[in-house]
């Protein structure tokens, strides 16, 4: 993976951790997610006339990615309802690279070398190690852990489907823009059926952070879709999940959730994973 792709995916990681923190702290979490994704879809609608449409061969994968991403938009805030940001986010994001790497080998024929594969494993194990935190882990908070792992499965699925679809699309950015437009509108429409009052409250009292979150959400995903069109799916997914380091800082400094021993262990494993995924023979 080139240094240029590495740096831009790290930028996406910062965006990703930041908009997730907004979902956690800005009111009813499903309502906040709905407003953020709607605002992101408006950004996508503005950009749409300036990008080429994807090849029709990629449309089935585009539709599937929209459905999976929409399911993720509801799974994530449910997990945040039961668990800390500093707990749920790393587990959800950390379970994804391992699944993406397996899926990329099975469906895209991508086989990583030994050291990059070891790096993916380090990253995945590092971020998931928080599941065993004695204060907030699976023995104390099983519902949050299970929801976080389910969210990780959705992340892995839409990453794999979106990455393969973008490679078939011809227009990588066109694929990404239509995906964020579709899942934003679908998420908002579903949430509106039972969260209308909460959505109005978010718009009236927390619109500014939702606007920022919507911009960062679509920006992060556009970057990742672009990167997956030119670099191995598993490596891009793993590098994106270094966002847990930024999430740990947000969790500790802003949300005051603490930074126990397991979070130090997680950070060390992640640092090793980053170094190994950057290895070039």
N, C-alpha and C positions, 0 to 999 in steps of 0.2 A: 504494500500500500504506500503510495507516494506521500511525502511530507505535506503537500498541498491538500490532499484528501483528508489526511489525518487531522490537520488543523481546522478544516472547515467542519468535520464531523464533531470535533471537540466543541466548536461553537454551537452546534446543534444540541450537544449534551447540556451546555449551560442554559440554552433556551428551554429545553425539556424540563430540567429540574425547576426552573423558575415558574413556568406556567403551572406545573403540578402543585407547587407551594401555594399559588393563588387559589387553586381549587380547594385546597385543604383549609384555608383560613378565611375565605370571603363569603361565608353564609351557607345556605343549603347547598350541599355539594353537587347534587344532580342538577339543580337549577343553575349553579355557577358553570358547571360543565356545559350545559345546554347553551348558555349565553356566550361562553367563550368560543364554542364550536360554530355558533351562528355568525359571530363576528369574524371568525376565521374564514367562513364560507363567503362572506361579503368581500374580503380581501381577494379570495380566489376568483369571485365573479368579476372583480375589477381587472384582474390580470388576464382572464380567459381570452378576451379579444386579441391579445398580443402574443399568444402562443399557438403553435400548431396542434391540431387535434391528434390524439394517438391513433395508431393503425387499428382498424376494426378487429383484427385478430386478437388484440389485447383486451377488448371490451368485456369478455366473460370474466377474466381475472380482475378487471377494474370493478365490476359489479360485486364480485365476491369480496374483494378487499374493502369496499365500502360497507358491506354488511358486517364483516368481522370487526372493522374499526368502530362501527357504531356500537356493537356489543361491548367492546372495550371501554367506550365512553360511559357506559353504565356500570360496568364491573369495577372500574377504578374508584369512583366516588363512594361506592358501597364499601369497598375495603377501607377507605379513609374514614368512613363513619365509625368503624370499629377499632382502628389501629392508629398509632402515631405515624406522622409523615416519615420520620426517620426510620421507621420499621417497615411500613408497607411498601414505600417506594423502592428501596433496595431489593427486596425480595421479588417484587413484580418484575423489575427490570433485570435482575440477575438471573432469573430462571430462563429468560428469553434467548440469550446467545447460544446456550447449549442446544436448545431445541432448533434454533435457526441453523446452526452448523450441521446438525443431523439431517434436517430437511434439505439443506443445500446439497449435501452429498447424495441424498436419495433422488431429488427431483431436478437438480441443476448440474449434477455431475462434478461438483466442486469438492476437491479433497485438499485440505490444508496440510502443509508440512508439519513435522513433529513439533517444532518449537512454537509456531503460531497456534497450532491446536492446543498445546499446553497453555499458551497465553489465554486462549478462550476459556479453558477450564479454570484457570486461576481467577479470571474475572468473574465467571459465573459463581464459583464456590465462594469467592470473596464477598460478593454482594449478597449472596443467600445466607451467609453465616449468621446474619442478624436474626434468622429464624430461631436460633438456639440461644439467644440472649436470655439469661435467667430471669431478668425483670420483666421483659415484654415479649418473650419468645413463644413458641408453640405450646408450651406447657401452661402458660398464663393466659394466652390470648389466641386459642386455636381458630376461632372464626376469622379473625383478621388475617392470620397466616394463610388459611385455605383460600380466602378471597384474593389475597395477593398472588398466590400461586396460580389461581385461575386466570387472573389478569395477565400474568406472565405468559400463559398459554395463548391468550388472545394476541398479545404483543408479538410473540413468535410467529403466529399464523399470519397476521397482516403484514409483518415484515417480509416473510417468505413469499407470500402471494404478490405483494406489491413490488418486491424486487424483481421477481421473474416477469411480472406483467410489464414493468418499466422497460425491461430489455426487449420485449416484443413490440413495444409501443412505437418505436421510431422517434417520437417526441417524448423524451423523458419528463420534461417540465409540464407538457400538456397532460400527461398521465397523472402527475402529482397534483396539478391544479384541479382536474376533474374529480380526483379522489377526495381531496379536502372539501371541495364544494359539495359533493354528494353526501359525504358522511356528516358534514356540518348541518345541512338542511334536514337530513333524516333524524339525526340526534335531537335537534330542536323540536321537530314535529312530534316525535314520540314523547319527549319530556313534557311538552305543552299539554298533553292529554290529562296529566294528573299533577303537574307542578306549576300550573299557570300563575297562581297567586305568588308562589315563591320566586318565579322568574320575574314577575313585575317588581318584586321587592329588590332583587339583584340589580335590575336595570335602573331603578330609582336611587339606590344607595351605594352600589359597588360597580358602576359602569366603567369607571376609569381603569381599575385593575383588570377588569374583564377585557377591555380593549387591548391592553398590553398583552394579556394572556393569549388572546386570539391571534395577534400578530406573531408572537413567539411560537405558538403551536403550529401554525401553518409553515412558518419559516423553518422550524426544526424538521418537519416532515419532508418538505421540499428538498432540503439539504441531503437528508438520508436517502431519499429515493434517487436523487442524482448520483450520490456516492455509490449506491448499490448497482447502478448501471455500469460502473467502471471498475469496481473493486469487489473482492469476494464477499458474499452476503454475510457469512459468519463473522468475518473480521470487522466489517462495518457495524454489524449489530453489537459485537463485543465492545468496540471502541465507543459507540454511542452510550453504552451503559456505564461508562465512567462518569456519567451525570450523577451517579450516586455519591461521588466525592463532593460535588457541589451541593447535592441534597443534604449531605451530612453537615456541611457548613451552615446551610439555611436552617436545618433542624436544631443545631446547637446554638447558633448566635442569634437567630431571629425568633424561632419558635420556643427556645429554651427547653428542649426535650432531653438534654443531656447527651453525653458522649462517653458511654461506658467502654469496658474492655473489649467487648465484641466488635464495637465500631472501629477500634484501633486495629484489631485483627483483620477486619474487612478491608480497611484502607491499605494495609500492607500487602494483602493478596492482590488487590486491584492494581497497585503500583507495579508489582511483578508482572501481572498480566499485560499491562500496557507495554512494558518493555519487551516482552516476548512477542506480542502481536506485531511489533515494529521490526522484528528481526528479518534481515535479508541475508541469505546464504552467499 
